[in-house]
Amino acid sequence: MKLSQKDIDDVELVFFDVETTGLYPSSGDAVCELGAVKIQGETEIAVFSELINPKRKIPPEASAVHHIYDSDVSGKPY
């Protein structure tokens, strides 16, 4: 059966979220969190969340948006 023929509640979907230190990777901004949630219909199947050390300070403006601070990522994988 084609995906387009399936009921949306029968399809597993994965939603991703990426938090960064800013909007300009060419200026050194980097990822500080990866997250994902897998759902089917209204059922949450799996959740993934991992803090990442961006190897730079997280600006206060970014922390104000995602509430991730330098102390949260200290010692986390790069």
PQR file with spaces between the fields and no chain letter, atoms N, CA, C, O and H, PARSE charges and radii, in Angstrom:
ATOM       1  N    MET     1       0.848   -1.176    0.000 -0.4000 1.5000
ATOM       2  CA   MET     1       0.000    0.000    0.000 -0.0000 2.0000
ATOM       3  C    MET     1       0.894    1.240    0.000  0.5500 1.7000
ATOM       4  O    MET     1       1.868    1.296    0.751 -0.5500 1.4000
ATOM       5  N    LYS     2       0.580    2.217   -0.820 -0.4000 1.5000
ATOM       6  CA   LYS     2       1.330    3.456   -0.893 -0.0000 2.0000
ATOM       7  C    LYS     2       1.099    4.281    0.368  0.5500 1.7000
ATOM       8  O    LYS     2       0.031    4.227    0.977 -0.5500 1.4000
ATOM       9  H    LYS     2      -0.211    2.172   -1.430  0.4000 1.0000
ATOM      10  N    LEU     3       2.109    5.036    0.741 -0.4000 1.5000
ATOM      11  CA   LEU     3       1.993    5.909    1.905 -0.0000 2.0000
ATOM      12  C    LEU     3       0.807    6.855    1.772  0.5500 1.7000
ATOM      13  O    LEU     3       0.116    7.130    2.753 -0.5500 1.4000
ATOM      14  H    LEU     3       2.977    5.080    0.246  0.4000 1.0000
ATOM      15  N    SER     4       0.571    7.351    0.570 -0.4000 1.5000
ATOM      16  CA   SER     4      -0.536    8.288    0.339 -0.0000 2.0000
ATOM      17  C    SER     4      -1.899    7.653    0.537  0.5500 1.7000
ATOM      18  O    SER     4      -2.900    8.359    0.657 -0.5500 1.4000
ATOM      19  H    SER     4       1.132    7.128   -0.227  0.4000 1.0000
ATOM      20  N    GLN     5      -1.950    6.320    0.572 -0.4000 1.5000
ATOM      21  CA   GLN     5      -3.219    5.622    0.746 -0.0000 2.0000
ATOM      22  C    GLN     5      -3.467    5.235    2.204  0.5500 1.7000
ATOM      23  O    GLN     5      -4.536    4.721    2.534 -0.5500 1.4000
ATOM      24  H    GLN     5      -1.137    5.747    0.474  0.4000 1.0000
ATOM      25  N    LYS     6      -2.493    5.477    3.073 -0.4000 1.5000
ATOM      26  CA   LYS     6      -2.635    5.102    4.479 -0.0000 2.0000
ATOM      27  C    LYS     6      -3.328    6.209    5.269  0.5500 1.7000
ATOM      28  O    LYS     6      -3.222    7.391    4.943 -0.5500 1.4000
ATOM      29  H    LYS     6      -1.625    5.894    2.805  0.4000 1.0000
ATOM      30  N    ASP     7      -4.026    5.802    6.293 -0.4000 1.5000
ATOM      31  CA   ASP     7      -4.599    6.753    7.241 -0.0000 2.0000
ATOM      32  C    ASP     7      -3.452    7.354    8.051  0.5500 1.7000
ATOM      33  O    ASP     7      -2.534    6.632    8.442 -0.5500 1.4000
ATOM      34  H    ASP     7      -4.112    4.841    6.558  0.4000 1.0000
ATOM      35  N    ILE     8      -3.486    8.635    8.306 -0.4000 1.5000
ATOM      36  CA   ILE     8      -2.397    9.312    9.012 -0.0000 2.0000
ATOM      37  C    ILE     8      -2.133    8.680   10.382  0.5500 1.7000
ATOM      38  O    ILE     8      -0.994    8.700   10.848 -0.5500 1.4000
ATOM      39  H    ILE     8      -4.231    9.222    7.989  0.4000 1.0000
ATOM      40  N    ASP     9      -3.141    8.126   11.028 -0.4000 1.5000
ATOM      41  CA   ASP     9      -2.952    7.493   12.336 -0.0000 2.0000
ATOM      42  C    ASP     9      -2.201    6.167   12.256  0.5500 1.7000
ATOM      43  O    ASP     9      -1.761    5.641   13.279 -0.5500 1.4000
ATOM      44  H    ASP     9      -4.067    8.110   10.649  0.4000 1.0000
ATOM      45  N    ASP    10      -2.051    5.625   11.051 -0.4000 1.5000
ATOM      46  CA   ASP    10      -1.323    4.370   10.871 -0.0000 2.0000
ATOM      47  C    ASP    10       0.137    4.584   10.474  0.5500 1.7000
ATOM      48  O    ASP    10       0.883    3.621   10.298 -0.5500 1.4000
ATOM      49  H    ASP    10      -2.407    6.052   10.220  0.4000 1.0000
ATOM      50  N    VAL    11       0.536    5.830   10.336 -0.4000 1.5000
ATOM      51  CA   VAL    11       1.891    6.151    9.894 -0.0000 2.0000
ATOM      52  C    VAL    11       2.726    6.598   11.089  0.5500 1.7000
ATOM      53  O    VAL    11       2.299    7.450   11.869 -0.5500 1.4000
ATOM      54  H    VAL    11      -0.070    6.612   10.478  0.4000 1.0000
ATOM      55  N    GLU    12       3.917    6.022   11.229 -0.4000 1.5000
ATOM      56  CA   GLU    12       4.851    6.492   12.260 -0.0000 2.0000
ATOM      57  C    GLU    12       5.557    7.733   11.739  0.5500 1.7000
ATOM      58  O    GLU    12       6.082    7.737   10.625 -0.5500 1.4000
ATOM      59  H    GLU    12       4.264    5.330   10.596  0.4000 1.0000
ATOM      60  N    LEU    13       5.567    8.784   12.546 -0.4000 1.5000
ATOM      61  CA   LEU    13       6.211   10.043   12.177 -0.0000 2.0000
ATOM      62  C    LEU    13       7.293   10.370   13.195  0.5500 1.7000
ATOM      63  O    LEU    13       7.145   10.084   14.384 -0.5500 1.4000
ATOM      64  H    LEU    13       5.140    8.782   13.450  0.4000 1.0000
ATOM      65  N    VAL    14       8.377   10.968   12.726 -0.4000 1.5000
ATOM      66  CA   VAL    14       9.450   11.411   13.607 -0.0000 2.0000
ATOM      67  C    VAL    14       9.650   12.900   13.393  0.5500 1.7000
ATOM      68  O    VAL    14       9.820   13.365   12.266 -0.5500 1.4000
ATOM      69  H    VAL    14       8.497   11.200   11.761  0.4000 1.0000
ATOM      70  N    PHE    15       9.627   13.641   14.497 -0.4000 1.5000
ATOM      71  CA   PHE    15       9.842   15.079   14.473 -0.0000 2.0000
ATOM      72  C    PHE    15      11.175   15.375   15.145  0.5500 1.7000
ATOM      73  O    PHE    15      11.460   14.868   16.230 -0.5500 1.4000
ATOM      74  H    PHE    15       9.489   13.263   15.413  0.4000 1.0000
ATOM      75  N    PHE    16      11.986   16.198   14.494 -0.4000 1.5000
ATOM      76  CA   PHE    16      13.311   16.545   15.001 -0.0000 2.0000
ATOM      77  C    PHE    16      13.348   17.995   15.455  0.5500 1.7000
ATOM      78  O    PHE    16      12.639   18.846   14.919 -0.5500 1.4000
ATOM      79  H    PHE    16      11.755   16.610   13.613  0.4000 1.0000
ATOM      80  N    ASP    17      14.180   18.260   16.443 -0.4000 1.5000
ATOM      81  CA   ASP    17      14.405   19.622   16.921 -0.0000 2.0000
ATOM      82  C    ASP    17      15.903   19.790   17.143  0.5500 1.7000
ATOM      83  O    ASP    17      16.558   18.911   17.701 -0.5500 1.4000
ATOM      84  H    ASP    17      14.757   17.569   16.878  0.4000 1.0000
ATOM      85  N    VAL    18      16.433   20.910   16.708 -0.4000 1.5000
ATOM      86  CA   VAL    18      17.851   21.212   16.878 -0.0000 2.0000
ATOM      87  C    VAL    18      17.962   22.576   17.546  0.5500 1.7000
ATOM      88  O    VAL    18      17.376   23.553   17.078 -0.5500 1.4000
ATOM      89  H    VAL    18      15.901   21.625   16.254  0.4000 1.0000
ATOM      90  N    GLU    19      18.707   22.640   18.632 -0.4000 1.5000
ATOM      91  CA   GLU    19      18.983   23.914   19.292 -0.0000 2.0000
ATOM      92  C    GLU    19      20.434   24.283   19.019  0.5500 1.7000
ATOM      93  O    GLU    19      21.313   23.422   18.989 -0.5500 1.4000
ATOM      94  H    GLU    19      19.183   21.847   19.013  0.4000 1.0000
ATOM      95  N    THR    20      20.671   25.575   18.820 -0.4000 1.5000
ATOM      96  CA   THR    20      22.016   26.042   18.469 -0.0000 2.0000
ATOM      97  C    THR    20      22.420   27.225   19.334  0.5500 1.7000
ATOM      98  O    THR    20      21.619   27.769   20.094 -0.5500 1.4000
ATOM      99  H    THR    20      19.957   26.275   18.844  0.4000 1.0000
ATOM     100  N    THR    21      23.686   27.609   19.198 -0.4000 1.5000
ATOM     101  CA   THR    21      24.203   28.772   19.916 -0.0000 2.0000
ATOM     102  C    THR    21      23.855   30.068   19.196  0.5500 1.7000
ATOM     103  O    THR    21      24.088   31.155   19.726 -0.5500 1.4000
ATOM     104  H    THR    21      24.337   27.167   18.580  0.4000 1.0000
ATOM     105  N    GLY    22      23.307   29.964   18.009 -0.4000 1.5000
ATOM     106  CA   GLY    22      22.929   31.135   17.219 -0.0000 2.0000
ATOM     107  C    GLY    22      22.549   30.727   15.816  0.5500 1.7000
ATOM     108  O    GLY    22      22.409   29.541   15.517 -0.5500 1.4000
ATOM     109  H    GLY    22      23.117   29.081   17.579  0.4000 1.0000
ATOM     110  N    LEU    23      22.384   31.707   14.964 -0.4000 1.5000
ATOM     111  CA   LEU    23      21.858   31.468   13.627 -0.0000 2.0000
ATOM     112  C    LEU    23      22.906   31.458   12.524  0.5500 1.7000
ATOM     113  O    LEU    23      22.557   31.312   11.352 -0.5500 1.4000
ATOM     114  H    LEU    23      22.498   32.671   15.207  0.4000 1.0000
ATOM     115  N    TYR    24      24.181   31.609   12.868 -0.4000 1.5000
ATOM     116  CA   TYR    24      25.206   31.796   11.841 -0.0000 2.0000
ATOM     117  C    TYR    24      26.357   30.801   11.977  0.5500 1.7000
ATOM     118  O    TYR    24      27.371   31.115   12.600 -0.5500 1.4000
ATOM     119  H    TYR    24      24.464   31.727   13.820  0.4000 1.0000
ATOM     120  N    PRO    25      26.212   29.598   11.397 -0.5600 1.5000
ATOM     121  CA   PRO    25      27.283   28.607   11.485  0.2800 2.0000
ATOM     122  C    PRO    25      28.593   29.112   10.879  0.5500 1.7000
ATOM     123  O    PRO    25      29.671   28.709   11.317 -0.5500 1.4000
ATOM     124  N    SER    26      28.513   29.980    9.889 -0.4000 1.5000
ATOM     125  CA   SER    26      29.741   30.513    9.282 -0.0000 2.0000
ATOM     126  C    SER    26      30.508   31.412   10.252  0.5500 1.7000
ATOM     127  O    SER    26      31.691   31.689   10.051 -0.5500 1.4000
ATOM     128  H    SER    26      27.637   30.308    9.533  0.4000 1.0000
ATOM     129  N    SER    27      29.825   31.866   11.306 -0.4000 1.5000
ATOM     130  CA   SER    27      30.468   32.678   12.342 -0.0000 2.0000
ATOM     131  C    SER    27      30.821   31.858   13.574  0.5500 1.7000
ATOM     132  O    SER    27      31.243   32.409   14.591 -0.5500 1.4000
ATOM     133  H    SER    27      28.864   31.641   11.470  0.4000 1.0000
ATOM     134  N    GLY    28      30.651   30.542   13.485 -0.4000 1.5000
ATOM     135  CA   GLY    28      31.021   29.667   14.585 -0.0000 2.0000
ATOM     136  C    GLY    28      29.879   29.140   15.426  0.5500 1.7000
ATOM     137  O    GLY    28      30.114   28.365   16.354 -0.5500 1.4000
ATOM     138  H    GLY    28      30.309   30.094   12.659  0.4000 1.0000
ATOM     139  N    ASP    29      28.638   29.537   15.133 -0.4000 1.5000
ATOM     140  CA   ASP    29      27.510   28.992   15.892 -0.0000 2.0000
ATOM     141  C    ASP    29      27.419   27.493   15.647  0.5500 1.7000
ATOM     142  O    ASP    29      27.715   27.013   14.552 -0.5500 1.4000
ATOM     143  H    ASP    29      28.447   30.167   14.380  0.4000 1.0000
ATOM     144  N    ALA    30      27.004   26.755   16.680 -0.4000 1.5000
ATOM     145  CA   ALA    30      27.022   25.297   16.625 -0.0000 2.0000
ATOM     146  C    ALA    30      25.811   24.712   17.351  0.5500 1.7000
ATOM     147  O    ALA    30      25.121   25.402   18.103 -0.5500 1.4000
ATOM     148  H    ALA    30      26.763   27.145   17.568  0.4000 1.0000
ATOM     149  N    VAL    31      25.576   23.448   17.110 -0.4000 1.5000
ATOM     150  CA   VAL    31      24.479   22.711   17.738 -0.0000 2.0000
ATOM     151  C    VAL    31      24.796   22.484   19.213  0.5500 1.7000
ATOM     152  O    VAL    31      25.926   22.146   19.563 -0.5500 1.4000
ATOM     153  H    VAL    31      26.136   22.888   16.500  0.4000 1.0000
ATOM     154  N    CYS    32      23.789   22.671   20.084 -0.4000 1.5000
ATOM     155  CA   CYS    32      23.967   22.384   21.511 -0.0000 2.0000
ATOM     156  C    CYS    32      22.927   21.381   22.034  0.5500 1.7000
ATOM     157  O    CYS    32      23.017   20.948   23.182 -0.5500 1.4000
ATOM     158  H    CYS    32      22.870   22.946   19.799  0.4000 1.0000
ATOM     159  N    GLU    33      21.948   21.010   21.208 -0.4000 1.5000
ATOM     160  CA   GLU    33      21.012   19.947   21.592 -0.0000 2.0000
ATOM     161  C    GLU    33      20.346   19.371   20.345  0.5500 1.7000
ATOM     162  O    GLU    33      19.989   20.097   19.417 -0.5500 1.4000
ATOM     163  H    GLU    33      21.875   21.362   20.275  0.4000 1.0000
ATOM     164  N    LEU    34      20.190   18.051   20.350 -0.4000 1.5000
ATOM     165  CA   LEU    34      19.406   17.346   19.336 -0.0000 2.0000
ATOM     166  C    LEU    34      18.250   16.658   20.041  0.5500 1.7000
ATOM     167  O    LEU    34      18.422   16.071   21.109 -0.5500 1.4000
ATOM     168  H    LEU    34      20.480   17.461   21.104  0.4000 1.0000
ATOM     169  N    GLY    35      17.088   16.734   19.443 -0.4000 1.5000
ATOM     170  CA   GLY    35      15.942   16.059   20.028 -0.0000 2.0000
ATOM     171  C    GLY    35      15.061   15.465   18.945  0.5500 1.7000
ATOM     172  O    GLY    35      15.051   15.944   17.812 -0.5500 1.4000
ATOM     173  H    GLY    35      16.949   17.211   18.576  0.4000 1.0000
ATOM     174  N    ALA    36      14.326   14.430   19.293 -0.4000 1.5000
ATOM     175  CA   ALA    36      13.388   13.810   18.358 -0.0000 2.0000
ATOM     176  C    ALA    36      12.287   13.118   19.148  0.5500 1.7000
ATOM     177  O    ALA    36      12.492   12.659   20.271 -0.5500 1.4000
ATOM     178  H    ALA    36      14.333   14.041   20.214  0.4000 1.0000
ATOM     179  N    VAL    37      11.135   13.059   18.540 -0.4000 1.5000
ATOM     180  CA   VAL    37      10.027   12.299   19.111 -0.0000 2.0000
ATOM     181  C    VAL    37       9.382   11.510   17.978  0.5500 1.7000
ATOM     182  O    VAL    37       9.155   12.037   16.889 -0.5500 1.4000
ATOM     183  H    VAL    37      10.968   13.432   17.628  0.4000 1.0000
ATOM     184  N    LYS    38       9.091   10.241   18.248 -0.4000 1.5000
ATOM     185  CA   LYS    38       8.450    9.356   17.270 -0.0000 2.0000
ATOM     186  C    LYS    38       7.026    9.101   17.755  0.5500 1.7000
ATOM     187  O    LYS    38       6.809    8.694   18.897 -0.5500 1.4000
ATOM     188  H    LYS    38       9.275    9.812   19.133  0.4000 1.0000
ATOM     189  N    ILE    39       6.062    9.346   16.870 -0.4000 1.5000
ATOM     190  CA   ILE    39       4.660    9.149   17.240 -0.0000 2.0000
ATOM     191  C    ILE    39       3.945    8.322   16.182  0.5500 1.7000
ATOM     192  O    ILE    39       4.373    8.235   15.031 -0.5500 1.4000
ATOM     193  H    ILE    39       6.238    9.677   15.943  0.4000 1.0000
ATOM     194  N    GLN    40       2.848    7.720   16.610 -0.4000 1.5000
ATOM     195  CA   GLN    40       1.906    7.095   15.683 -0.0000 2.0000
ATOM     196  C    GLN    40       0.529    7.448   16.195  0.5500 1.7000
ATOM     197  O    GLN    40       0.153    7.077   17.307 -0.5500 1.4000
ATOM     198  H    GLN    40       2.501    7.791   17.545  0.4000 1.0000
ATOM     199  N    GLY    41      -0.223    8.169   15.378 -0.4000 1.5000
ATOM     200  CA   GLY    41      -1.506    8.686   15.845 -0.0000 2.0000
ATOM     201  C    GLY    41      -1.266    9.629   17.000  0.5500 1.7000
ATOM     202  O    GLY    41      -0.511   10.592   16.873 -0.5500 1.4000
ATOM     203  H    GLY    41       0.083    8.470   14.475  0.4000 1.0000
ATOM     204  N    GLU    42      -1.903    9.362   18.129 -0.4000 1.5000
ATOM     205  CA   GLU    42      -1.704   10.182   19.322 -0.0000 2.0000
ATOM     206  C    GLU    42      -0.778    9.508   20.330  0.5500 1.7000
ATOM     207  O    GLU    42      -0.671    9.957   21.471 -0.5500 1.4000
ATOM     208  H    GLU    42      -2.516    8.580   18.233  0.4000 1.0000
ATOM     209  N    THR    43      -0.107    8.429   19.914 -0.4000 1.5000
ATOM     210  CA   THR    43       0.748    7.663   20.814 -0.0000 2.0000
ATOM     211  C    THR    43       2.213    8.025   20.611  0.5500 1.7000
ATOM     212  O    THR    43       2.740    7.964   19.500 -0.5500 1.4000
ATOM     213  H    THR    43      -0.194    8.065   18.987  0.4000 1.0000
ATOM     214  N    GLU    44       2.848    8.399   21.698 -0.4000 1.5000
ATOM     215  CA   GLU    44       4.285    8.672   21.684 -0.0000 2.0000
ATOM     216  C    GLU    44       5.015    7.345   21.797  0.5500 1.7000
ATOM     217  O    GLU    44       4.841    6.619   22.776 -0.5500 1.4000
ATOM     218  H    GLU    44       2.420    8.449   22.601  0.4000 1.0000
ATOM     219  N    ILE    45       5.835    7.020   20.796 -0.4000 1.5000
ATOM     220  CA   ILE    45       6.524    5.738   20.756 -0.0000 2.0000
ATOM     221  C    ILE    45       7.916    5.839   21.372  0.5500 1.7000
ATOM     222  O    ILE    45       8.330    4.955   22.121 -0.5500 1.4000
ATOM     223  H    ILE    45       5.976    7.609   20.001  0.4000 1.0000
ATOM     224  N    ALA    46       8.631    6.906   21.062 -0.4000 1.5000
ATOM     225  CA   ALA    46      10.000    7.059   21.566 -0.0000 2.0000
ATOM     226  C    ALA    46      10.379    8.531   21.595  0.5500 1.7000
ATOM     227  O    ALA    46       9.871    9.342   20.820 -0.5500 1.4000
ATOM     228  H    ALA    46       8.295    7.625   20.454  0.4000 1.0000
ATOM     229  N    VAL    47      11.294    8.855   22.519 -0.4000 1.5000
ATOM     230  CA   VAL    47      11.805   10.221   22.656 -0.0000 2.0000
ATOM     231  C    VAL    47      13.320   10.157   22.752  0.5500 1.7000
ATOM     232  O    VAL    47      13.874    9.275   23.410 -0.5500 1.4000
ATOM     233  H    VAL    47      11.707    8.196   23.148  0.4000 1.0000
ATOM     234  N    PHE    48      13.981   11.087   22.099 -0.4000 1.5000
ATOM     235  CA   PHE    48      15.436   11.191   22.165 -0.0000 2.0000
ATOM     236  C    PHE    48      15.799   12.642   22.419  0.5500 1.7000
ATOM     237  O    PHE    48      15.253   13.544   21.784 -0.5500 1.4000
ATOM     238  H    PHE    48      13.531   11.803   21.564  0.4000 1.0000
ATOM     239  N    SER    49      16.723   12.869   23.352 -0.4000 1.5000
ATOM     240  CA   SER    49      17.222   14.211   23.620 -0.0000 2.0000
ATOM     241  C    SER    49      18.662   14.090   24.090  0.5500 1.7000
ATOM     242  O    SER    49      18.967   13.319   25.000 -0.5500 1.4000
ATOM     243  H    SER    49      17.167   12.136   23.867  0.4000 1.0000
ATOM     244  N    GLU    50      19.547   14.858   23.461 -0.4000 1.5000
ATOM     245  CA   GLU    50      20.966   14.801   23.818 -0.0000 2.0000
ATOM     246  C    GLU    50      21.566   16.203   23.781  0.5500 1.7000
ATOM     247  O    GLU    50      21.519   16.889   22.760 -0.5500 1.4000
ATOM     248  H    GLU    50      19.299   15.484   22.721  0.4000 1.0000
ATOM     249  N    LEU    51      22.128   16.611   24.908 -0.4000 1.5000
ATOM     250  CA   LEU    51      22.872   17.864   24.935 -0.0000 2.0000
ATOM     251  C    LEU    51      24.240   17.638   24.309  0.5500 1.7000
ATOM     252  O    LEU    51      24.827   16.566   24.454 -0.5500 1.4000
ATOM     253  H    LEU    51      22.166   16.053   25.738  0.4000 1.0000
ATOM     254  N    ILE    52      24.741   18.646   23.619 -0.4000 1.5000
ATOM     255  CA   ILE    52      26.013   18.564   22.910 -0.0000 2.0000
ATOM     256  C    ILE    52      26.857   19.770   23.292  0.5500 1.7000
ATOM     257  O    ILE    52      26.364   20.898   23.313 -0.5500 1.4000
ATOM     258  H    ILE    52      24.264   19.517   23.502  0.4000 1.0000
ATOM     259  N    ASN    53      28.122   19.534   23.593 -0.4000 1.5000
ATOM     260  CA   ASN    53      29.029   20.634   23.895 -0.0000 2.0000
ATOM     261  C    ASN    53      29.396   21.321   22.576  0.5500 1.7000
ATOM     262  O    ASN    53      30.042   20.704   21.729 -0.5500 1.4000
ATOM     263  H    ASN    53      28.523   18.618   23.576  0.4000 1.0000
ATOM     264  N    PRO    54      28.999   22.589   22.384 -0.5600 1.5000
ATOM     265  CA   PRO    54      29.278   23.261   21.122  0.2800 2.0000
ATOM     266  C    PRO    54      30.714   23.788   21.017  0.5500 1.7000
ATOM     267  O    PRO    54      31.079   24.403   20.016 -0.5500 1.4000
ATOM     268  N    LYS    55      31.515   23.548   22.039 -0.4000 1.5000
ATOM     269  CA   LYS    55      32.914   23.997   22.091 -0.0000 2.0000
ATOM     270  C    LYS    55      33.036   25.519   21.959  0.5500 1.7000
ATOM     271  O    LYS    55      34.010   26.038   21.413 -0.5500 1.4000
ATOM     272  H    LYS    55      31.218   23.048   22.852  0.4000 1.0000
ATOM     273  N    ARG    56      32.018   26.216   22.475 -0.4000 1.5000
ATOM     274  CA   ARG    56      32.037   27.678   22.541 -0.0000 2.0000
ATOM     275  C    ARG    56      31.010   28.109   23.579  0.5500 1.7000
ATOM     276  O    ARG    56      30.145   27.323   23.965 -0.5500 1.4000
ATOM     277  H    ARG    56      31.227   25.795   22.919  0.4000 1.0000
ATOM     278  N    LYS    57      31.102   29.329   24.021 -0.4000 1.5000
ATOM     279  CA   LYS    57      30.130   29.866   24.975 -0.0000 2.0000
ATOM     280  C    LYS    57      28.758   29.971   24.295  0.5500 1.7000
ATOM     281  O    LYS    57      28.658   30.277   23.106 -0.5500 1.4000
ATOM     282  H    LYS    57      31.805   29.967   23.707  0.4000 1.0000
ATOM     283  N    ILE    58      27.721   29.712   25.071 -0.4000 1.5000
ATOM     284  CA   ILE    58      26.361   29.905   24.574 -0.0000 2.0000
ATOM     285  C    ILE    58      25.959   31.334   24.930  0.5500 1.7000
ATOM     286  O    ILE    58      25.918   31.682   26.110 -0.5500 1.4000
ATOM     287  H    ILE    58      27.803   29.464   26.036  0.4000 1.0000
ATOM     288  N    PRO    59      25.665   32.160   23.939 -0.5600 1.5000
ATOM     289  CA   PRO    59      25.298   33.548   24.222  0.2800 2.0000
ATOM     290  C    PRO    59      24.020   33.636   25.058  0.5500 1.7000
ATOM     291  O    PRO    59      23.126   32.800   24.923 -0.5500 1.4000
ATOM     292  N    PRO    60      23.938   34.647   25.919 -0.5600 1.5000
ATOM     293  CA   PRO    60      22.728   34.816   26.744  0.2800 2.0000
ATOM     294  C    PRO    60      21.450   34.904   25.914  0.5500 1.7000
ATOM     295  O    PRO    60      20.395   34.447   26.354 -0.5500 1.4000
ATOM     296  N    GLU    61      21.535   35.489   24.714 -0.4000 1.5000
ATOM     297  CA   GLU    61      20.346   35.611   23.851 -0.0000 2.0000
ATOM     298  C    GLU    61      19.843   34.237   23.417  0.5500 1.7000
ATOM     299  O    GLU    61      18.634   34.023   23.327 -0.5500 1.4000
ATOM     300  H    GLU    61      22.391   35.861   24.356  0.4000 1.0000
ATOM     301  N    ALA    62      20.749   33.312   23.150 -0.4000 1.5000
ATOM     302  CA   ALA    62      20.348   31.957   22.767 -0.0000 2.0000
ATOM     303  C    ALA    62      19.780   31.210   23.979  0.5500 1.7000
ATOM     304  O    ALA    62      18.762   30.527   23.871 -0.5500 1.4000
ATOM     305  H    ALA    62      21.731   33.486   23.223  0.4000 1.0000
ATOM     306  N    SER    63      20.442   31.344   25.129 -0.4000 1.5000
ATOM     307  CA   SER    63      19.960   30.687   26.350 -0.0000 2.0000
ATOM     308  C    SER    63      18.568   31.176   26.734  0.5500 1.7000
ATOM     309  O    SER    63      17.766   30.414   27.273 -0.5500 1.4000
ATOM     310  H    SER    63      21.269   31.899   25.217  0.4000 1.0000
ATOM     311  N    ALA    64      18.279   32.453   26.455 -0.4000 1.5000
ATOM     312  CA   ALA    64      16.962   33.003   26.765 -0.0000 2.0000
ATOM     313  C    ALA    64      15.869   32.325   25.947  0.5500 1.7000
ATOM     314  O    ALA    64      14.713   32.277   26.369 -0.5500 1.4000
ATOM     315  H    ALA    64      18.930   33.073   26.017  0.4000 1.0000
ATOM     316  N    VAL    65      16.231   31.803   24.781 -0.4000 1.5000
ATOM     317  CA   VAL    65      15.257   31.126   23.914 -0.0000 2.0000
ATOM     318  C    VAL    65      15.102   29.662   24.304  0.5500 1.7000
ATOM     319  O    VAL    65      13.981   29.191   24.496 -0.5500 1.4000
ATOM     320  H    VAL    65      17.170   31.842   24.438  0.4000 1.0000
ATOM     321  N    HIS    66      16.227   28.925   24.424 -0.4000 1.5000
ATOM     322  CA   HIS    66      16.124   27.472   24.634 -0.0000 2.0000
ATOM     323  C    HIS    66      16.457   27.013   26.046  0.5500 1.7000
ATOM     324  O    HIS    66      16.328   25.827   26.347 -0.5500 1.4000
ATOM     325  H    HIS    66      17.138   29.307   24.267  0.4000 1.0000
ATOM     326  N    HIS    67      16.881   27.918   26.914 -0.4000 1.5000
ATOM     327  CA   HIS    67      17.165   27.604   28.324 -0.0000 2.0000
ATOM     328  C    HIS    67      18.240   26.538   28.484  0.5500 1.7000
ATOM     329  O    HIS    67      18.180   25.717   29.399 -0.5500 1.4000
ATOM     330  H    HIS    67      16.986   28.882   26.669  0.4000 1.0000
ATOM     331  N    ILE    68      19.216   26.557   27.595 -0.4000 1.5000
ATOM     332  CA   ILE    68      20.391   25.697   27.707 -0.0000 2.0000
ATOM     333  C    ILE    68      21.575   26.609   28.003  0.5500 1.7000
ATOM     334  O    ILE    68      21.785   27.610   27.319 -0.5500 1.4000
ATOM     335  H    ILE    68      19.264   27.224   26.852  0.4000 1.0000
ATOM     336  N    TYR    69      22.346   26.253   29.029 -0.4000 1.5000
ATOM     337  CA   TYR    69      23.436   27.114   29.497 -0.0000 2.0000
ATOM     338  C    TYR    69      24.762   26.361   29.410  0.5500 1.7000
ATOM     339  O    TYR    69      24.797   25.137   29.288 -0.5500 1.4000
ATOM     340  H    TYR    69      22.176   25.439   29.584  0.4000 1.0000
ATOM     341  N    ASP    70      25.851   27.130   29.475 -0.4000 1.5000
ATOM     342  CA   ASP    70      27.187   26.538   29.415 -0.0000 2.0000
ATOM     343  C    ASP    70      27.341   25.406   30.422  0.5500 1.7000
ATOM     344  O    ASP    70      27.932   24.373   30.109 -0.5500 1.4000
ATOM     345  H    ASP    70      25.823   28.125   29.574  0.4000 1.0000
ATOM     346  N    SER    71      26.816   25.594   31.621 -0.4000 1.5000
ATOM     347  CA   SER    71      26.939   24.563   32.663 -0.0000 2.0000
ATOM     348  C    SER    71      26.199   23.275   32.276  0.5500 1.7000
ATOM     349  O    SER    71      26.577   22.191   32.719 -0.5500 1.4000
ATOM     350  H    SER    71      26.336   26.433   31.875  0.4000 1.0000
ATOM     351  N    ASP    72      25.158   23.388   31.461 -0.4000 1.5000
ATOM     352  CA   ASP    72      24.401   22.204   31.036 -0.0000 2.0000
ATOM     353  C    ASP    72      25.191   21.338   30.047  0.5500 1.7000
ATOM     354  O    ASP    72      25.055   20.114   30.038 -0.5500 1.4000
ATOM     355  H    ASP    72      24.851   24.269   31.102  0.4000 1.0000
ATOM     356  N    VAL    73      26.015   21.985   29.217 -0.4000 1.5000
ATOM     357  CA   VAL    73      26.726   21.247   28.175 -0.0000 2.0000
ATOM     358  C    VAL    73      28.174   20.926   28.545  0.5500 1.7000
ATOM     359  O    VAL    73      28.861   20.220   27.807 -0.5500 1.4000
ATOM     360  H    VAL    73      26.125   22.979   29.224  0.4000 1.0000
ATOM     361  N    SER    74      28.632   21.434   29.666 -0.4000 1.5000
ATOM     362  CA   SER    74      29.988   21.161   30.109 -0.0000 2.0000
ATOM     363  C    SER    74      30.149   19.656   30.331  0.5500 1.7000
ATOM     364  O    SER    74      29.347   19.045   31.038 -0.5500 1.4000
ATOM     365  H    SER    74      28.074   22.007   30.265  0.4000 1.0000
ATOM     366  N    GLY    75      31.177   19.060   29.735 -0.4000 1.5000
ATOM     367  CA   GLY    75      31.423   17.624   29.886 -0.0000 2.0000
ATOM     368  C    GLY    75      30.606   16.748   28.952  0.5500 1.7000
ATOM     369  O    GLY    75      30.763   15.527   28.974 -0.5500 1.4000
ATOM     370  H    GLY    75      31.828   19.557   29.161  0.4000 1.0000
ATOM     371  N    LYS    76      29.740   17.330   28.132 -0.4000 1.5000
ATOM     372  CA   LYS    76      28.956   16.562   27.163 -0.0000 2.0000
ATOM     373  C    LYS    76      29.805   16.288   25.927  0.5500 1.7000
ATOM     374  O    LYS    76      30.807   16.972   25.716 -0.5500 1.4000
ATOM     375  H    LYS    76      29.612   18.321   28.114  0.4000 1.0000
ATOM     376  N    PRO    77      29.436   15.307   25.102 -0.5600 1.5000
ATOM     377  CA   PRO    77      30.198   15.030   23.879  0.2800 2.0000
ATOM     378  C    PRO    77      30.125   16.202   22.904  0.5500 1.7000
ATOM     379  O    PRO    77      29.176   16.986   22.913 -0.5500 1.4000
ATOM     380  N    TYR    78      31.167   16.297   22.053 -0.4000 1.5000
ATOM     381  CA   TYR    78      31.195   17.357   21.026 -0.0000 2.0000
ATOM     382  C    TYR    78      30.318   16.973   19.866  0.5500 1.7000
ATOM     383  O    TYR    78      30.205   17.729   18.900 -0.5500 1.4000
ATOM     384  H    TYR    78      31.938   15.660   22.046  0.4000 1.0000
